């Protein structure tokens, strides 16, 4: 499971353009996957992170 999430994160990181505005959606997806991988946010959950508002 963690390897699958890491692969998704690595793939998304490879699509970053360096343009903050264009990368916002991709960075949000990366952040959500990292939270899921670290056990901060349950997988498939729409529950937002209280600390950062993601």
C-alpha positions, 0 to 999 in steps of 0.5 A: 500500500505505501509503495503504491502511494509513493509511486503515485506521489513520485509520478505526480512530482514528475508532472510539476511545472515549477509554476506555482499557480499551475502546480497547486492542484498537483501539490494538493493531490501530493499532500493528500497522498502523503497524509494518507501514507503517513496515517494522518488522513484515512484512505478514501476519506473526505475528512479534511485535515484540521491542522492545515485545512487540506 
